[in-house]
Amino acid sequence: MLRRWLILTLLLLAAFAALVAWLNVRGETAIAAAAAPSTGTPQQIERGEYLARAGNCMTCHTTRGGLPYAGGRGIATPFGTVYAGNLTPDAETGLGSWSAEHFWRALHHGRSFDGRLLYPAFPYPDTTRVTREDSDALYAYLRSLPAVKQANTPHALQFPYGTQAALAVWRALFFRPGSFEPEASQSAEWNRGAYLVRGLGHCAACHGGRNFLGATPQGGLSLAGGLIPMRNWYAPALSAPDQAGVADWPLDDIVALLRTGVSPRGSALGPMADVVYRSLQHLRVEDLRAIATFLKALPPTRSQSGDGKPADPAVLELGAKRYEKHCADCHGARGEGVKSPAGAWMYPPLAGNRTVTMDPPANLVRVIVHGGFLPATAGNPRPFGMPPFGLALDDDEIAAIASFLRSSWGAAAGAVSPQDVARFRGGAGD
């Protein structure tokens, strides 16, 4: 009997392994042995440079103080640190031996030059939707860069997450190679925006949230918001009116936010400020309008903001006192904000501000602790910023200010505790 059970178990394990193996190669075609590196046309290279900006590739593939695209930047995850690779055309440490087919396989299938499975810190669940034409342009641009000999840093992942076997199971569960399929019922502009948001722009990598195994819901199509792992910034839901939904915004206001980091309706802070600075401000207006058109048309969804427990009156009293002392001079006695003579917001209003009332209150806490700094862009080269108060105020005081803001001037969001402040203070990259 024991032998029979052992045989059955082995057969089931073999069947599972075969299924996982098949799921990891479905849709792939073998790369011909003769496939060799190639060069692109000037038009391809120019297009590839633009697409690299749109995908914000340099940010992850350039370490602080390092040469562009030479890799080495560590990306902290709940499972350990993943180090971005060298994308320059160095023959030994970069893409010098890669063909256009190898590069396409990496974007589309999440597989490296030697066939190894790549970790989804590289957002291939999103870049799988990039067209072959755009992939070839990106490849041509990267091949045109100066070669930098810089060895790739090995990943530092906890067992078993650092194994190819674990990654194969993850992919079998959560990854489906795909392509972008335009929706016939939508305009060309909407489809262009959908392609940029869902593909190369990989917006769902932050705004989609992640489950306990680090996968984004709905294959990277969800934009329902989520806490960015290890960074403690909350990427708000792009479809929720009380978070980052823009359905009721004028199109030009959305474009302004994407292009300059500021608009009459909101500002870009935290990781989003970096995206605006390094990527979005460099895009053509027609692409920004396409993104805005897509975001504006997202079906509205509900969030959980405002459902928390009210703060204790003593906490609110402390928060009011600290607000008057540290905040009111800029943001106004009633959170009304201050405008410049030209009519632009110098200090944004806090009354009715969605960052104030969102749940979780991560972004509000982080702005108070670390300061709020807008990106310096061509359209807003000298932005106003907010100083950090993380050293001047303790966790109790910060929690009191946050709770006061979330319950004043018509707001009815839940209290922020000192434990919340302690939780959201730190994070990778600070």
N, C-alpha and C positions, 0 to 999 in steps of 0.2 A: 504494500500500500504506500509506504514512504517513498519507494522508488518511483512509483507511478506519479505521485504528487511532485516529486523532484523533476521528473521528465516534463510534466505539464507546465511547471513553473519556468523551466528553461525554454520551452517552446513559446510560452507567452512573452518572455523577455526577448527572445529572438524576433518574434513578430513585431513587438513594440519597437525594437531597434531598427528593423527593416522599414517600418512605417515612418519613423523619425527621419531616417536617411532619405527616403523617397520624398518626404515633404520638404527637405532641404535642397533638393536638386530639381524639383518640378519647375518646368518652364525654362530651364537653362539649356543652352547648347554649348557643346565643347568648343573651346578656342583653338583654332588651327595652330599647329606647331610653328607654322611659318609666319604667324602674326608678329609683326615687328613695329617698333616705334615709328611714328610718322610726324610730319610737320603739317601745320595748317596754313591756310591762306591768310593774308592780312585781314580780310573781312571776318574770317572765323576767329582770329585772335582778338580782334576788337570786340566782337560779340561775346566771346568767352570772358573777357575782362569785365564787361558789364554784368554778365550772369554771375560771375564770382562775387561781385558787389551785392547783387540781389540775394544771393544765398549766404552772404556774410561769412564766406569761407575763411577769410584771413584771420578773423577773431579767434577761432579755435586752433587754427594751424600755425599760429605765430605766438611764441612764448614772450613774456615780458622782456623787453630789451633785445629780443632776438631778430633775426632776419626774416623778412616776409615769407610766409608759407613753408618755412623750414621745419615746422613741427616743434614738438617738445612741451607744449602746454599741457599741464595736468588738469583733467576734468574730474572733479570729485563727484562720486556717486554713493548711494547707500551701500554699495557692494565693494567699494575700493576706488582707486584712482585709475582712470583710463588716460593714456597720453596720446595726443594727436600726432599723426604721422607727418613725415616730410613729403611735401607735394612738389618740391622743385625737381627738375629733371636730372638730378645726380644719378649716375648709373648704379651705384652701390647702395645708397641710403634713401633715395627718392624714387621718382617715377621714371627714371631714365630707361629702364628696361620694359616699361609698360607699353602695350599697344592701346589704340583707341578701344579695342574690344575688351581688354582688361579693365580699362577705366569705366566703360559702360557696365560691365559686370559688377563692379564695386558699387556704383550708384543704384543700379537696378536690382541686384541680387544680394548686396551686402557681403561680397566675397573678395578677398584680397588677391594679389598677383599669383601667389602660390596655392590658391584654393582655400586658404583658411577662412573661417567664418569671422566676420567683423562684429565688433560690439556695437549695439544700437546707440551708444553715445554719439557715434557717427549716424546721422539721422536718415539711414537708408529706408526705414519704413515710410518716409516722406519723399525722399529723392527717387524712389522707385517709380514715381510718376513723371519724372523728367524725361523729355523726349530724347531720342537718339541724336537728333540734330543738335540739341542744346548740349548734350553730353559731349559730343565731338568738339563743339566750340570751346567748352570748358577745358577739355583735354588739350586742345591746340594752344590755348592761352597759358596753361600751366607749363607746357613744353617750351614756351617762349621765354620763361623766366630764367634768370641766372641760376646755374646749378650750385647748390650749397651742400657740401659734404657734412652732414650732421646725422649721426646714428640715432635711430628711433629708440626712445626710452621704453623699456618693457613695462607693461601694465602691472599695477600693484593691486590685485584683486583677491578677495578672500576666497578660500576654498568653500564650495566647488565652483564658484562663479567664474574663476579664471580658466576653466577647462572648456575645450571645444565641445565635449559631450553635453555639458550643462547649457551651453549656448545653442547647440543643435535642438535641444528640447524646447528652449525658450522660443526659438524661431518657429518650430513646429506648432507651438501654441498660438503665437501672436503675429507672425509675419507672413504676408501674402504678397509676392511680387505682383505689381500691377502697372497700370498705365493711366494717364489722364484721359478721360472720356468726356468730351464737351457735351453739355446738355443742350439739345436742340431747341428746347423751349426758352432758353435764356439768350441774351444778346452776346455778341462777340466780346464786348467789353466785360460783361459779367464773367464769361468763361476765361478770359485772360486773367482776371483777378483771382478766380478760383484756382487756376493753374499756379499762379505765383504763391498764393497763400498755402495751398495744400501740397505743393511740390517743392520747388527749390527754396522758397522762403521758410519752409518747415515750421510754420507758426504753431502747429499743434504740439511740437516738442516742448513748448512751455505752456501754451494756453489750453492744451488738451488734458493736462493732468496725467498722472501715472498711477498704476496699481502697485501692489506690494512687490511685484517682480519687475517693476520699471517699464511696463508696457503702457502705451497710450491707448485709450478706448477707441473702438470703432476703426481700428487700423489707421490711426492718425487723422481721421476726419472730424473728430469731435473738437470743438473749441469752447468747451463748457467750463474752463478755468481749472486751476490747480496750483498747489504750492510747489515751487521749483525746488527739487531735491537738493539738499545741502546748502542752499543759498538763502532760504527762508524769506524770499520774496514771493508774493502771491501773484500769479499771472491771471488776471481777472477773466471771467467769461465774456467772450466777444459777442455773445448773443443775449446777454441779460441786461435789461434796461437800467437796473440799479448797480451794475458793475461797469463793464466796458462796452456795452451795446451802443451802437451809433445809429440805430434805425431812424431816430427823430432828428439827427444832425443834418444840417446842410452839407452837401457833398464837398463844398470848398473848405469847410471847417475840418473835415476828416483829412483831406489832402494836406492842409496846413499843419495838422498835428504830425502826420507821417513825414512831411518834408522839413519842418523846422523844429519839431518837438513841442510847440505851443500852438494853441488855438483858442478862440473865445470860449470853448466848452471843456477844455482839459489840457493837461501837460504830460509829457513823458518823463518818468523818473525811474531810477533803479536800472535793472537790466534792459528795459525798453528804451531808456535814454541812450544806451550804448548801441542798440540796434539802429536807432534813428541816426546817430552820429556816424557809424561805420558803414551803414548800408542804405537805409531808406532815403536819406537826403540826396544820394547820388543817382537815384532812379529818375527816369524820364517822367514828366508830368502825366503823360497818357497812361503809364503803368501805375502810377499812384492813384489816378482816377479809377482805373480798373479795380485795384485793390479796394478802394473806398466803395465802389459800386457793389462789389461782392459782399463786403462787411455790412453795408447798409441794408442789404436784402436778406441777411440771415434771419430765419424765423425766431422771434423772441422766445426766450426761455426764462424760467423762474429760478431765482437763487434763494439762499437761506438768510440773507441779510436782515437784521432787525428782529430776530427771533430769540435773542439771548436774554439772560437775566438782568434786570435793571441794577444799577450801581447803588450802593449804600449812600444815603444823604451826606454822611461825613466825608466820604470819598469825593463826592461831587463838589462839596464845599472846598476841599483841598485843591481839587482840579481847577476850580474857578479862580482861586487865589494865584496858583502857579501860572495859569493862562494870562491873567492880568499882568503879572510881573514879566513873563518871558515872551509872550506871543501877541498880545493885543496891539502893541505899537505898530506891527506890520500887518497883521491880519484883521485888525479892527476889533472894537469892543464887542461887537455882535457877530464876528466872523464874516464881515462883509467884504474883506479884502481891500486892496488899494490899486487904483489904475494910474498909469502914467498920463501926462497931458495929452498924449496922442491917442489915449483910449485903450492901450494894451494893459493887461494885468501885470503889475510889478510883483505884487504879493497876492496870491489867489485867494478867493473866498473859501472859507471853511464851512459856512452854512450851505447846506445842500450839496456838499462835495462828496462824491461817491467813494473816494479813497478813505474818507473818514468813517463811513457807515458800512463798508464791505466786511463780510465775514469770510475767512478769518481776518482779524485786524492786523495782519502781519505788516502790510505796507505802511500803515499809519504809525505803528511802533517803530519801524525801521527809519522812517523819515524823521521822527522826533529824535531818535537815538543817533543816527548817522548823518542827518542833514538831508536836504532835498536839493539835488543839483540837476538842472536841465542840461541837455546837450548843447554845445556850442556849434551852431550850424550856419551855413551861408545866409539863411533867412533870419537867424537870430544869433548873431555872432558873440554878443556879450549878455548872456542870460543872467537874470537875477538868481541867486541861490539862497538856501536857508542853512544857517550854521547848525552843527550837531550839538545836541544837549545831553549826550550819553554820559559825559563826565560831570556835568553840572548838576544833573538830577539823578536820583536813585530810582530803582524800579517801582517803588510805591508812588513816587511823584509822577513818573511817566505814565503809569497806569491810571492815576487820577486825572491827569490832563486828557488822556485818550478817552476815558469814560465820560468826562465832562463834555468833550466835543461830540461824542456819539449820542448824547442825550439832550443837546441844546439846539435852540433855533429851529425847532420843528423836527429834529432827528429823534429816533426812538430805537436805536440799535443797542445791543447788549453791552454790558460792562466789560472792561479789560482788566484782568487781574495782574498782580506783580509776577505771577507764574507765566502768564502770557508774554510779558515783557522779557523775562529771562529766556523764554523759549525762542523768541524771534530776534533777540539782540544779535547773536552771532551768525555765522554762515561763511561758507567757502568764498573766497574772493574779497573779503572785507579787509 
